[in-house]
């Protein structure tokens, strides 16, 4: 089994992302997760725009977020993104939001593989090449089903 690819993306907390207390609002964390996931998919070599052109969608079906600390206006953050699960029908991304070397939040998003009509597909049959690549990028051994 290979090492999973971790994509690190920098973001700076914008004023509009803070609340009256000057703290980054909880609603921006899923946006930051998307920034990290989009960069991960781009680095994977098959960006969302191409995926959609070729008829593969990845709708979100679940999102989690656990807050450990907070971020403020102009804080520099790193969003570390990696895939922790790839099955024939879904993929789970793990995110860590890091400020000054400390994880301040972590979360996951779960996505199903679907066609253009949003019908779920078995990726190992629909696009076996992408299924193998996603698993390889995630560091999942081919023998792990």
N, C-alpha and C positions, 0 to 999 in steps of 0.2 A: 504494500500500500504506500502510495506517495504522500507527501506532505500537502495539506490543503492550501490553496491559494488564499491569502488574506489581502484584501484591497484596502488601502488607507487613503482616505479623502479628507482634505482640510476644509473646514467651514469657520466663518467668523460670525458670532452672534450679532444679528442686526437689531437696531433699536426697535423696529416694528415687531420683533419676535419676543419682546419682553413684556411683562405685566406691570401693574402699578408698583409692585415691590422691586422692580428692576431685575427680575429673575426671568430667564428664558421660560416661556409658557410651555406647559406640557404638550400642547397641540403641535408644536414645531418638531418634536422628536420623530414622529412618523415621516415628516418631510425630510429630515436629515437622513433617516433610514433609506428613503427613496434615492437621495443623492448618492449615498454609498452603494446601493444596489445597482443603480444605473451605471456607475463607474465600474463596478465589478463585472457586469454583463458586457460593457464596452471592452474592458480588458480581456474578457473571455474570447473576444473576437467575433461575437455575434450580437451586436447591439439591438436594443428593442426595436428600432426602426426597421432593421432587416428582418428580425423575427416576425414582426407583423406583416411585412411585405410577403413573407414566405408562408403565412397562414398559421403561425403559432402564437398564441397569447398565453399570458401567465397571470390570470386574475388572482387577486388577494382574497384569501378566505379566513385568515386569522392574523391578528397582530397582538403582541405582548410588549410591555415596557415596564421595567423596574428602575425606579429612581434611587440613587444612592447619595447624590449630592446635587448641586445646581450649577448653572452657568449664568453669567451676567453679560450685559451689553459689551461688545467688543472682545469677549473672551475668544481665544483661538482654540478650536476643538478639532479632534481627529475622529473620524468615523471609521472604525475598523469593521469590515464586512467580510463574511465568509459563508459558504454553504455548509450546513451540518447534516442535511438529509437530502438524498435524491432517491425517490422511488419511481416506479413506472408512471405514476400519476401526479406526483407533487414534489415540490422542492421547498426546503426550509432554510432561510437565511438567518444568521446570527449577527447582531450588531453590538458594538461597544462604542459608547461615546466617551472619549478620553479628554480630560483637561489637565494640563501640567503633569502628565504621566499617571493620573489617577482615573479609573473608570467611574464616571459619574452617573451613567445609565447604561442599561443593557436591554436588549429586546430581540424579538424574533418576528419574522413574517413568514407565513405559509402561503404558497401559491400552487394552484393546480395548473396542469398543462391543458390547454383547450384549443379548439380550432376557431376559425373566424366567427362562427355562430355561437361561440362560448360553450360548445359541447365538449365535455372532458374527453381527453384522448390518452391512450397508453403511449407514452413517448418512446418506449422501446420498440414499438411497432410503427408509430407515426413518423418518427425521425430517429432511427437507431444511432445514427452518427452523433446527433446532439445528445442523446441519452448517455452514450459512452463518454463524450467530452465533458458533460456536466459532472458525471461521477468522478472522472479523472481529476478535474479541477478541484473537486471537493475532497480529494484524497481518499475516495472510497474504492476499495479493491473490487475488481470485476466479479470475483467469486462471492461477494457479499449479497448477491441476489438483488 
